[in-house]
């Protein structure tokens, strides 16, 4: 992400409701980075924990069942080197928040799996696709030799 392949010290993942995409991304980066990177997540507004997100993360051995969704406005500290936004409204909110701060903001367009209709299996597949897409992007943008696999 940074010049010379340096990893950021602190990353915030942001989406619309901090219930699916951003907590998944934060948990994946925490899993890979361990203590090398401070990782948080927030949303434009706080949503409700999502059982499908919890289930697909549990499939790969990462527990997000204790995640409590929170709003970006409730952040007490903006000491992040990087904010990765996963939804258009989060991108706009992040750019408002960082005015006057030296914080990089990047947008990773990520589908909202709650828009998927169909059977339980079809919905779970949509959530898995989001999880796997985030995981691939995190591994590509935050290279960490020796990081654990999933």
C-alpha positions as CSV (number, residue, x, y, z in Angstrom):
1,X,0.0,0.0,0.0
2,X,2.8,2.4,0.9
3,X,5.9,3.2,-1.0
4,X,8.5,0.6,-0.7
5,X,5.9,-2.0,0.4
6,X,5.7,-0.6,3.9
7,X,2.6,-1.7,5.7
8,X,0.4,1.0,7.3
9,X,0.4,1.1,11.1
10,X,-3.3,1.5,11.5
11,X,-6.2,0.7,9.1
12,X,-9.9,1.5,9.3
13,X,-12.3,-0.5,7.1
14,X,-15.6,1.4,6.5
15,X,-18.9,0.5,4.9
16,X,-22.5,1.5,5.2
17,X,-23.6,-0.3,8.4
18,X,-20.5,-1.9,9.9
19,X,-22.3,-5.3,10.0
20,X,-20.9,-7.3,7.0
21,X,-18.2,-6.0,4.7
22,X,-16.1,-3.9,7.0
23,X,-16.1,-6.3,10.0
24,X,-15.2,-9.1,7.6
25,X,-12.3,-7.1,6.1
26,X,-11.1,-6.1,9.5
27,X,-11.1,-9.6,10.8
28,X,-9.3,-10.9,7.7
29,X,-6.6,-8.3,8.0
30,X,-6.2,-8.9,11.7
31,X,-5.9,-12.7,11.0
32,X,-3.1,-12.1,8.5
33,X,-1.3,-9.2,10.2
34,X,-1.5,-10.2,13.8
35,X,-0.1,-7.3,15.8
36,X,1.8,-5.8,12.9
37,X,-1.2,-3.6,12.0
38,X,-3.8,-2.0,14.2
39,X,-7.2,-2.7,12.5
40,X,-10.7,-1.3,13.2
41,X,-14.0,-1.1,11.3
42,X,-16.9,1.3,11.3
43,X,-19.9,2.2,9.3
44,X,-21.7,5.3,8.2
45,X,-24.3,4.2,10.7
46,X,-24.3,1.2,13.0
47,X,-26.3,-1.8,11.8
48,X,-27.1,-5.1,13.5
49,X,-24.8,-8.1,13.6
50,X,-25.5,-10.3,10.6
51,X,-25.8,-14.1,11.0
52,X,-24.8,-14.8,7.5
53,X,-21.5,-12.8,7.8
54,X,-20.8,-14.6,11.1
55,X,-21.5,-18.0,9.5
56,X,-19.2,-17.5,6.4
57,X,-16.4,-16.2,8.6
58,X,-16.8,-19.1,10.9
59,X,-16.4,-21.4,7.9
60,X,-12.8,-20.2,7.6
61,X,-12.1,-20.3,11.4
62,X,-12.5,-16.5,12.1
63,X,-15.0,-15.6,14.8
64,X,-16.8,-12.2,14.3
65,X,-19.8,-13.1,16.5
66,X,-18.6,-10.6,19.2
67,X,-18.5,-7.7,16.7
68,X,-20.6,-4.7,17.8
69,X,-21.4,-2.4,14.8
70,X,-20.5,1.2,15.3
71,X,-20.6,4.5,13.4
72,X,-17.7,6.4,12.0
73,X,-18.9,9.5,13.8
74,X,-18.4,7.5,17.1
75,X,-14.7,7.0,16.5
76,X,-12.7,8.7,19.3
77,X,-9.5,8.7,17.4
78,X,-8.6,9.3,13.7
79,X,-5.1,8.0,14.1
80,X,-5.3,5.8,11.1
81,X,-2.8,5.8,8.2
82,X,-5.3,4.4,5.8
83,X,-9.1,4.2,5.5
84,X,-10.4,1.5,3.1
85,X,-14.0,2.2,2.2
86,X,-16.2,-0.6,0.8
87,X,-19.4,1.3,-0.1
88,X,-19.9,4.6,-1.9
89,X,-21.6,6.3,1.1
90,X,-18.6,5.3,3.3
91,X,-16.2,6.8,0.8
92,X,-18.1,10.1,1.0
93,X,-18.2,10.0,4.8
94,X,-14.5,9.1,5.1
95,X,-13.5,12.0,2.9
96,X,-15.5,14.4,5.1
97,X,-13.9,12.9,8.2
98,X,-10.3,13.2,7.1
99,X,-10.4,16.8,5.9
100,X,-7.4,18.4,7.5
101,X,-5.8,15.0,8.4
102,X,-2.9,13.2,6.6
103,X,-4.9,10.0,6.2
104,X,-5.1,8.1,2.9
105,X,-8.6,7.0,1.8
106,X,-9.0,4.3,-0.8
107,X,-12.2,2.9,-2.3
108,X,-12.6,-0.9,-2.9
109,X,-16.1,-1.3,-4.5
110,X,-17.6,-4.3,-2.8
111,X,-21.0,-5.7,-3.5
112,X,-23.6,-5.7,-0.7
113,X,-24.6,-9.4,-0.2
114,X,-27.8,-8.4,1.5
115,X,-29.2,-7.5,-1.9
116,X,-29.1,-11.2,-2.9
117,X,-32.3,-13.1,-3.0
118,X,-33.0,-16.8,-3.3
119,X,-32.4,-19.8,-1.2
120,X,-30.3,-19.8,2.0
121,X,-27.5,-21.4,0.0
122,X,-27.6,-18.7,-2.7
123,X,-27.5,-16.0,0.0
124,X,-24.6,-17.7,1.7
125,X,-22.8,-18.0,-1.6
126,X,-23.1,-14.2,-2.1
127,X,-21.6,-13.7,1.4
128,X,-18.8,-16.1,0.6
129,X,-18.0,-14.3,-2.6
130,X,-17.7,-11.0,-0.7
131,X,-15.5,-12.7,1.9
132,X,-13.3,-14.3,-0.7
133,X,-13.0,-11.0,-2.7
134,X,-12.0,-9.1,0.4
135,X,-9.5,-11.8,1.3
136,X,-7.9,-11.7,-2.1
137,X,-7.7,-7.9,-2.2
138,X,-6.2,-7.8,1.4
139,X,-3.6,-10.4,0.5
140,X,-2.7,-8.4,-2.6
141,X,-2.6,-5.0,-1.0
142,X,-1.0,-5.9,2.3
143,X,1.7,-8.4,1.4
144,X,3.0,-10.2,4.6
145,X,5.4,-13.1,4.1
146,X,4.8,-15.7,6.7
147,X,1.2,-14.6,7.4
148,X,-1.2,-17.4,8.3
149,X,-3.3,-18.9,5.6
150,X,-7.0,-19.8,5.7
